[in-house]
Amino acid sequence: MKSWSPYALLVVLAIALDQWIKQLVENGLAFQEKVDLLPFLALFRTYNTGIAFSMFSSFGDTGLVVIAALVVAFVLYLAVRTPAGHVLARIGFALIVGGALGNLIDRAVYGHVIDYILFHTPVWSFAVFNFADAFISVGAALVVFDELIGWRRETRSQDPGN
């Protein structure tokens, strides 16, 4: 279990940072108020009643909590089966779990997820999201990157020219 301690700590830190920032946003930013930080980045408090990009909002709170819990369980299953040498994948799984649990806490407590990061230009804007969403995305990218590295190493080791 000791080998999982740093990853468990990363999960806890991801949840804590996510929830802390969401509380700052909830207490300091009016609903749907836009505060530009940079020409392309703003704070914009809104609520997401679905999953990513408000998908599945018709499932209701209970359905979305069940889906999120199943996803977390599946990611934990994958993480446990990941060999210790795949550090990037383990970090990725920890970020995915931390982000998913951060959003799951919102959904269980408030019935929606608190989103607040808006990338935009004068003619285009991206969906509003939060750090938990970013943790999930970065975590998924790390898992894929770790797989690509492993695949590349495996291909090289099977090449008789190397």
Backbone torsions as a table, in degrees:
resi	resn	phi	psi	omega
1	MET	NA	-26.7	-178.7
2	LYS	-57.0	-35.6	-178.8
3	SER	-65.7	-18.6	-180.0
4	TRP	-92.9	-9.7	-176.1
5	SER	-55.4	-46.6	179.7
6	PRO	-63.7	-33.1	-179.0
7	TYR	-74.4	-37.8	175.5
8	ALA	-63.6	-40.0	176.9
9	LEU	-62.5	-40.7	178.1
10	LEU	-62.5	-40.1	176.5
11	VAL	-59.9	-48.6	-179.0
12	VAL	-62.2	-43.9	179.1
13	LEU	-63.8	-40.5	178.7
14	ALA	-62.4	-45.0	178.8
15	ILE	-63.5	-46.4	-177.6
16	ALA	-61.9	-46.5	179.4
17	LEU	-62.7	-45.1	179.7
18	ASP	-59.2	-50.2	-177.0
19	GLN	-68.3	-36.7	178.7
20	TRP	-63.5	-47.5	-179.6
21	ILE	-65.6	-39.5	178.1
22	LYS	-61.3	-39.0	177.8
23	GLN	-67.4	-38.9	175.3
24	LEU	-60.3	-43.6	179.9
25	VAL	-65.8	-45.2	-179.6
26	GLU	-60.5	-39.7	-176.2
27	ASN	-87.2	-17.9	-173.2
28	GLY	-120.1	-2.7	-176.2
29	LEU	-133.0	125.3	179.0
30	ALA	-64.3	151.9	179.9
31	PHE	-58.7	127.5	179.8
32	GLN	59.9	24.7	171.4
33	GLU	-84.9	134.9	-179.6
34	LYS	-104.7	125.9	176.9
35	VAL	-122.0	108.6	-179.4
36	ASP	-71.6	129.4	175.6
37	LEU	-100.6	-38.8	177.1
38	LEU	-139.6	167.7	179.9
39	PRO	-57.7	-20.5	-177.2
40	PHE	-120.2	3.3	-174.6
41	LEU	-135.4	131.0	179.9
42	ALA	-140.1	158.1	166.2
43	LEU	-90.2	136.0	-178.7
44	PHE	-153.1	101.1	-176.7
45	ARG	-76.4	124.7	175.4
46	THR	-149.4	173.9	-178.4
47	TYR	-121.2	139.0	178.7
48	ASN	-111.3	116.7	-179.7
49	THR	-92.3	-0.9	177.4
50	GLY	-112.3	-151.1	175.8
51	ILE	-100.2	-131.0	179.0
52	ALA	-66.7	133.5	178.3
53	PHE	56.6	31.0	179.2
54	SER	65.0	17.4	177.2
55	MET	-65.2	149.9	175.5
56	PHE	64.0	21.8	179.7
57	SER	-63.2	-21.4	179.5
58	SER	-75.7	-8.3	-179.5
59	PHE	-72.7	-17.5	-177.8
60	GLY	79.4	166.0	-176.1
61	ASP	-59.0	-47.5	-176.9
62	THR	-63.1	-44.3	179.4
63	GLY	-62.0	-41.4	-180.0
64	LEU	-70.3	-36.1	176.1
65	VAL	-64.3	-42.1	178.4
66	VAL	-63.5	-45.6	178.6
67	ILE	-59.8	-46.7	-179.2
68	ALA	-62.7	-42.1	179.3
69	ALA	-64.0	-39.5	177.3
70	LEU	-65.2	-40.7	178.2
71	VAL	-63.5	-44.9	178.7
72	VAL	-60.8	-44.1	179.2
73	ALA	-61.1	-42.5	179.4
74	PHE	-65.0	-42.9	179.3
75	VAL	-65.0	-39.6	176.5
76	LEU	-63.1	-39.9	176.3
77	TYR	-59.5	-47.0	178.2
78	LEU	-62.7	-41.4	-178.8
79	ALA	-62.2	-44.6	-178.9
80	VAL	-63.7	-32.4	-179.6
81	ARG	-83.6	-4.4	-178.8
82	THR	-82.6	125.9	-180.0
83	PRO	-59.8	150.8	-176.7
84	ALA	-57.8	-29.6	-179.0
85	GLY	-71.0	-12.7	-179.2
86	HIS	-92.3	68.3	-174.3
87	VAL	-63.5	-42.7	-179.9
88	LEU	-61.6	-41.4	178.6
89	ALA	-64.7	-42.2	179.6
90	ARG	-64.6	-40.4	175.2
91	ILE	-62.7	-43.6	178.6
92	GLY	-59.3	-46.7	178.8
93	PHE	-62.4	-39.0	178.4
94	ALA	-62.9	-42.0	178.1
95	LEU	-65.6	-40.6	178.4
96	ILE	-61.6	-47.9	-179.4
97	VAL	-63.7	-44.8	178.8
98	GLY	-60.0	-45.1	178.5
99	GLY	-65.0	-44.2	-179.7
100	ALA	-63.7	-41.9	178.6
101	LEU	-68.4	-35.5	175.8
102	GLY	-59.7	-45.6	177.9
103	ASN	-71.1	-33.2	178.1
104	LEU	-64.9	-38.4	176.3
105	ILE	-60.0	-46.7	177.9
106	ASP	-55.8	-49.5	-175.5
107	ARG	-63.0	-41.6	-179.2
108	ALA	-69.0	-36.8	-176.5
109	VAL	-85.0	-44.8	-172.2
110	TYR	-107.0	-17.5	-175.9
111	GLY	83.7	7.8	177.4
112	HIS	-160.2	168.1	177.0
113	VAL	-102.8	137.5	179.1
114	ILE	-86.3	118.7	177.4
115	ASP	-113.6	151.9	-174.2
116	TYR	-157.0	-4.0	-179.5
117	ILE	-103.1	126.5	-178.6
118	LEU	-127.8	116.4	169.5
119	PHE	-92.4	135.6	-176.4
120	HIS	-156.7	162.1	168.9
121	THR	-129.1	176.4	177.7
122	PRO	-60.7	-23.6	-176.3
123	VAL	-116.3	-1.6	-174.4
124	TRP	-151.7	146.7	172.4
125	SER	-141.7	145.3	178.9
126	PHE	-88.0	163.0	177.2
127	ALA	-58.3	146.7	176.5
128	VAL	-76.4	135.9	-177.3
129	PHE	-142.3	-173.7	-178.3
130	ASN	-137.1	178.6	-179.8
131	PHE	-63.6	-35.5	178.3
132	ALA	-58.7	-43.3	177.3
133	ASP	-62.1	-41.2	178.9
134	ALA	-64.4	-40.8	177.4
135	PHE	-60.3	-42.6	179.3
136	ILE	-62.3	-46.3	-178.5
137	SER	-65.7	-46.2	179.0
138	VAL	-64.8	-40.5	177.9
139	GLY	-60.7	-44.7	178.4
140	ALA	-62.6	-40.9	178.5
141	ALA	-62.9	-39.9	178.6
142	LEU	-65.0	-39.7	178.0
143	VAL	-63.2	-46.1	178.7
144	VAL	-63.0	-44.1	179.7
145	PHE	-61.1	-42.8	177.8
146	ASP	-61.5	-40.4	177.4
147	GLU	-64.0	-42.0	178.7
148	LEU	-63.8	-41.0	177.2
149	ILE	-62.3	-45.6	178.9
150	GLY	-61.9	-42.3	179.1
151	TRP	-63.6	-42.7	179.8
152	ARG	-63.7	-44.4	178.2
153	ARG	-62.3	-42.5	-179.9
154	GLU	-63.7	-42.4	179.2
155	THR	-62.9	-43.0	179.7
156	ARG	-65.9	-39.1	-178.0
157	SER	-70.3	-24.1	178.6
158	GLN	-88.2	-11.9	179.8
159	ASP	-78.9	116.6	-177.5
160	PRO	-66.1	-16.5	179.8
161	GLY	-77.1	-11.9	-178.5
162	ASN	-101.7	NA	NA
